Amino acid sequence: MAREPASIRYKNPGAMWGGNAISRKWGEMGNVALADGTGQNNHIAVFPDYTHGICAQLDLWRSSKRYRGKQFDDAIAVWSGGNHVESYIKFVLDRVSGMTHNTVMDDTFWRSPMGIGFLKAQAWHEAGKRYPAPDGDWLEAQRRVLGAVNSVDDIPSAVPPDRDTKWLQTTLNTLGAEPLLDVDGIIGPKLRQAIKDFQAKNGLDDDGLVGPATMRELLFDLAEVETKIVLPAPGAPPRRDLADSFWGRFLDLFKAKDA
């Protein structure tokens, strides 16, 4: 019995390459080299289930500056690298009712049944057969990716319950906000710009709003920073960047015991 196509085996309907911010954000479990004969050393991302893979597929089309807000035929030309553009366009248009060469792929499109129809058609094209993900998975992915907050006043509500706006400001500072933010709990233009800068740096939709995708990237990057913390040598002066961190409090505790 022939093996299923890689995009099906690895729950990756868009056949997304691995190791990038969007694939990590949506739960990439690793990536596998493809022996596709192109010599391009392509590595396809592996996702835990169809829903996560569809989220990555949709988020890439929606947030990447290469595709965001483009007309369908222009976006496909970029996606395919200029190869087999007309046949790819025909394949999709034959399967998505109401879609045309000039359909604009903006958030209105992605929130519509036509947007899901496109994702299914693309997955079919990439797999060479109808993609087996159930309808509920496509709808759930649409809900997750497009469930971002819609106004700057809603920023705190997108932050997990044990964190607040001050946590957000501190985290952005830790991740390199320039200029540094005042940790005052105030949602204003400086905070919004820092969020936009972070989003642009990580290939996200730079709208200055902390939706689920931005929050996941914040937590992912913060975890990476925390794993790189190095304790100072015995007798060395305390590092300023440890002062408010877990390790800073840990060291202070032992200093108190030694006093």
N, C-alpha and C positions, 0 to 999 in steps of 0.2 A: 504493500500500500504506500502510495507517494506521501511524502511529508507535506504538512500544511505550509503555505508561504510564510516567510519570516515575520511579516507584519501581523499575521494571525498567531503564530507560535509565541511571539513575544508581546502580545496584547498591545500592539503599537499600530493603530489603524492608519496613521499618517506616515508610517515608516520613518519616523524622526530619528536623526542621529543622536547618539548619547553624549553625555558629558557636558551639556550646556545648562544654562540657568533655568530654562523652562522645563526641560526633562527632569532635572533634579527637583524642581519645585513640585512637580506632580508625581513624585515617588519613584523615580528611576531606580531600579535595583541593580543596575550594572549595564554593560553593553557588550554586544557580540560582533566580531568582525564578519563582514559579508564577503563571500567569494563570488562577487558579481561580475568579475571579468573586466571591470573598469580600471583597475589599478589605482583607485582613489583612496584606498584604505578606509572605506566606509564602515562605521560601527553603528549598528542599530540599537536604540535604547530598549531595555527590557522593563515592562511595567507589571505591577502585581495583579492587575485585572483590567478589563476593557474600559471601565469608567475612568480610571486614572489615565489610560492611554488616550482616550477621547478628549479628556480635559487638556492634555498636552497638545494634541492636534489642534483643538479649537483655540487655545491660548496663543499658540504660535501664529496662526492666521490672523487673530484679532489684534495682537499686541506688537508684532514685529513691524518695524518701519519699512521692511521690504514688501509687506502685503497690506498693511492697515489702511483701510479707506480707499483702496485702489478699485478700478473697474475689474470685473472678472477676467477678461481676456488679458489685461496687462499683468494681473497677479499670477495667472497661470504661466505666462511667458517667463516670469522671474522664477517661479517654483520649478519649472521643468528645465531651466537653464537654456531656454531657447530650442529645446529638442522636442519634436513631435507635438508642437503647440496646438496646431489645428485639430489633430486627432484627439488630443486630450480634451480640448474645448468641446468637440462634438460628443465625446463620450459622456461628459457631464450634462450638457444641455439635453441630450436624449433621455436623461434619467431624472432631471429636476424640473418639474413643471413650473412654468412662468419665468425661469431664469434666462437671461440673455447675455450677449457679449458685453453689454454696458451695465450690467447689474453692479451696483456699488457695494463692496463688502465692508460695510460699517456695522456699528452695533445694532442698528435697526434690522439689518440683514441677519446678524447672528442670533438675534432674539426670535426670529421667525422660523416657521417650519421649513422655509426654503434654505435657511442656513444649515439646519440639520440634514436636509436632503443633499446639500453639497458635500458635507462631511462624509455621509454614507457613500456618495458617488466617488469621492476621492479615495476612500478606503477600498472600495471595490476595484478601482483602477490600479491602485498600488498592489493589491493582493492578487489581481487577475481573476478574482471570483467574488461573488457577493459576500460581504463581510458578515461574520456570524454574531456580532454583538446584538443583544436584544434591544428593542426600542426603548425600554426603561433606562438603559445605560446611557443612551444618547441624550435623553431628556435630563437625566441627573447631571451629566457633565455640563450641559447647557446651563442648568441652575447654578452649579458650583462656580463656573468661570464667570458668569455674568452677574453673580450675586454681590458685586462690589458696592460699597457705600456710594451715595450719590451727592453728598454735600460735605463741605469741609467741617460743618458742625457735627457730622456723624463720625468723625475720626475716632473718638474714644470708644464708640460702640463696636468698632471692628477689632479693638485690642482685646485679647483674652481677659477674663474677669479679674485675674490676679495682677494685671498690669494697667497702668493709666497713662495719661498724656506725658507725665514726667518720665515714665519708663520709656516712652517712645522717643522723647528728646535725648535722654541719656544713651539709648541704643544707637540712635543716628550719630551722636557724637563719637561713640565707641567705634562705629563703622566708618568714621572719617568725614563727618559733615564739615564743610568749609563754607562760611565761618562757623565756629562752634556755636551751638544753640544755648541760650539761657534755659536752665532747667527750672521753669517757672509754672509749668502746667497750662500755659496760655496757647490756644490754637490761633496762630496768626500767620501773616505772609512769610515770615522767616521759616517757620516750621513747614509750611506748605512747600516752599521752594526746596528745602532740604529733602523732603519726601520725593519731589520731582527729580532731583539730582540722583537720589538713590535708585529710583525706578529706571531712569535713563541709563545709568551705569550697569544695571542688571537686565537690560533688554525688556523691561516691562512697559506697559502703557503709562507714560509719564503725565498723569492727570492730577497728581498731588493728593490723591485719596488713598487711604489705607484699606483696600479691600482684601479678600482672602489671599489672593496671589501675592500681593506685596507683603502681607504679614508672614506668609510662609517663607519668603526670601529673607526677611528680617531675622526670623528665628534661625533659619539655616546658617546665615552668615555669622550671626552672633555665636552660635554653637561652634563654628569653625574658629572664631577668634578665641573663645574660651579654652579650646583644646590646645592652643598655641602658647598659653601663658607659661612663662618660665619663672620658677622661684628664684629670688636673688641668692647669691652666695652668702654663707655665714658671715656676719659682720658687715655686710654691704648695706649702704643706706637704702631704705625702702623705696621702691619704684613708685613714681607718682601715678602711673596708669593702673597700679594695683589698689590704690587707696579706696575706691568704692566698689571693688570687685569682691567676689566670693573669697578669692585667695587673700585679699587684703584683710578682710575680717578674720579669716582663719589665722593669719600671722599675728594679728593683734591679740587674738585670744591666747596664743602661746607666749607672747611677750608679757601679758598680764600674769600668766602663771609663773613666769620666771622672775617677776619683780619681787 
